[in-house]
């Protein structure tokens, strides 16, 4: 993991269907996350994107010829501490 990147960082992807032209570049780069729907447009298959796919996900975002993919970062909320009576 790159220096300074928190282990609990989560990524999410979205596809702007108004921009997507169905070139499937994203599917070729990261088929675990992207697929084409019945209209031939890209769709996101999962919301829980594993850390080992983050580089591929970012590459798919950067490689989309229509800039239809957006990857957002969110830090997972810390686990709640258990009290003495939990």
N, C-alpha and C positions, 0 to 999 in steps of 0.2 A: 504494500500500500504506500502511495506517495507520502513523503514527509509532510506533516502538518494536517493530514486528512484524518478526521475522526473515524474510528472503527464503526461507530453507530450511524454513520451517514447513510441515508436512504436516497435513492434516485427514483424518479417517476418519469415516464415518457408520455407524450401525447402527439397526435397527428392532426394537423389542420386539413380536414377533408376538402376545404375550398382550394387549397394549394396543391394537394397531392395529385399527381398525374399517373400513378401506378407503375412507375419505372422499376419498382421492387429492389432498388439498391439497398435499402434498409434490410430487406428480407435476406439478401445475399450476405450481408455483413453480420447480422444478428438475428438468425431465424428463431432463436429461443424467445425473443421479445416481439418480433414483427411478423405479420403474415398479410396476405391480400384477402379482402373480403369478397363477397359475391359480385360486387361492382368493380372489382379489380383495383380497389384503393387500399392503401396500407392501413392496418389496424394494430393496436397494441394488445398483445395476448395476456399480459400479466401486470399486476401492480406491484408485486413484490419482486423487484429486480435484484438478483443476487450480486454481491460485491464482485464476484469473478467475471461478471458480464459488463461491468461499468465502462471499461475501456472500449469494448465493442459498441456499447450503446452510444458513447460519445462520438465514436468514429462514424456510426450510422447517422447521427444528427449532423455532423459536419459534412458528410458525403451526399446528403439528400440534394438532388439537383434543383428542387423547388423550395428548399428551406421550409419544408412542411413539418419537420419534427422538432419538438421542443423537449429538452430534458431539464427537469427542475430538481433542485436539491432540497432536502429537508432533513433536519437532524431529528432522529427519533426521540421521543420524550423519555426521560430517565424513568427507570422502573420505580414504582412507589415503594417506599420503605415500609417494611412490616413493623407494626407496633408490637408491644409485649403481649397483647391480647389477640393477635392475628392467628 
